[in-house]
Amino acid sequence: MSDELFADREKGFEAKFKLDQEQEFRAQARRNRLFGLWVAGLLGKAGEEAEAYAKTVVAADLQKPGHDDVMEKVARDLAEAGRSRAEAELRAEYERLLAVARQQIALEAAKG
């Protein structure tokens, strides 16, 4: 394989990796918003109030590495409202919504 062909192939892989990383970041942010809307529903919030709450969940994910900050926030919010949920239930919904968000991002990219 010539050096030029190898370099082109390497650039292609780098571009794909960058696109995949961007899409995953978007999917995780979307998942956090969807999760925030789901929790907002558990808290009895709707409409603009639910959207505002979802934004606080998205922002919570930026507090520290990983997703524990999101889980801590929603668990605390639910407990304060007297609507606690098991951590396993919260994490299961969080994972389910990541799959939903990835699918939505992929559909948007295909239309794109």
C-alpha positions in Angstrom: 0.0 0.0 0.0 1.5 3.4 -1.0 2.2 6.0 1.6 -0.4 8.3 0.1 -3.1 5.7 0.1 -2.2 4.8 3.7 -2.4 8.5 4.7 -5.8 8.9 3.0 -7.1 5.8 4.7 -5.8 7.1 8.1 -7.5 10.5 7.5 -10.7 8.6 6.8 -10.5 6.6 10.0 -9.7 9.8 12.0 -12.7 11.6 10.4 -15.0 8.7 11.2 -13.7 8.5 14.8 -14.3 12.2 15.2 -17.9 12.0 13.8 -18.6 9.0 16.1 -17.4 10.9 19.1 -19.5 13.9 18.3 -22.6 11.8 17.8 -22.0 10.0 21.1 -21.6 13.3 22.9 -24.9 14.5 21.3 -26.6 11.2 22.2 -25.5 11.5 25.8 -26.7 15.1 26.1 -30.0 14.1 24.5 -30.3 11.1 26.8 -29.8 13.4 29.8 -32.5 15.7 28.5 -34.9 12.8 28.0 -34.1 11.4 31.4 -34.7 14.9 32.9 -38.1 15.0 31.2 -38.9 11.5 32.5 -37.9 12.5 36.1 -39.8 15.7 35.7 -42.9 13.6 35.0 -42.3 11.7 38.2 -42.1 15.0 40.0 -45.4 16.2 38.6 -43.8 18.7 36.3 -45.0 19.4 32.8 -44.5 21.8 29.9 -42.0 24.6 30.5 -41.4 23.5 34.0 -40.4 20.0 32.8 -38.1 21.5 30.1 -36.4 23.7 32.7 -35.9 20.7 35.0 -34.5 18.7 32.1 -31.9 21.5 31.5 -30.8 21.2 35.1 -30.2 17.4 34.6 -28.1 18.1 31.5 -26.1 20.7 33.4 -25.6 18.2 36.3 -23.7 15.9 34.0 -21.1 18.5 33.5 -20.2 18.7 37.3 -17.8 15.8 37.4 -16.6 12.9 35.2 -19.0 10.0 34.8 -22.8 10.0 35.3 -23.0 9.6 39.1 -23.6 13.4 39.3 -26.9 12.9 37.3 -28.0 10.0 39.4 -27.2 11.8 42.7 -29.2 14.9 41.5 -32.3 13.1 40.4 -32.3 10.7 43.4 -32.0 13.7 45.7 -34.7 15.6 43.9 -37.1 12.6 43.9 -36.4 12.0 47.7 -37.0 15.6 48.5 -40.3 15.4 46.7 -41.3 12.2 48.5 -41.1 10.2 45.3 -38.0 8.1 45.7 -37.2 5.4 43.2 -34.7 2.5 43.4 -31.3 3.3 42.0 -31.7 0.2 39.7 -34.9 1.7 38.2 -33.2 5.0 37.6 -30.2 3.4 36.0 -32.3 1.1 33.8 -34.2 4.1 32.5 -31.0 6.1 32.0 -29.6 3.2 29.9 -32.8 2.7 27.9 -32.9 6.4 27.1 -29.3 6.3 25.8 -30.4 3.7 23.2 -33.4 5.9 22.3 -31.2 9.0 22.0 -28.6 7.1 19.8 -31.4 6.0 17.5 -32.8 9.6 17.3 -29.3 11.0 16.5 -28.7 8.3 13.9 -32.1 9.0 12.2 -31.3 12.7 12.2 -27.9 12.1 10.7 -29.4 9.9 8.0 -31.9 12.6 7.0 -29.2 15.2 7.2 
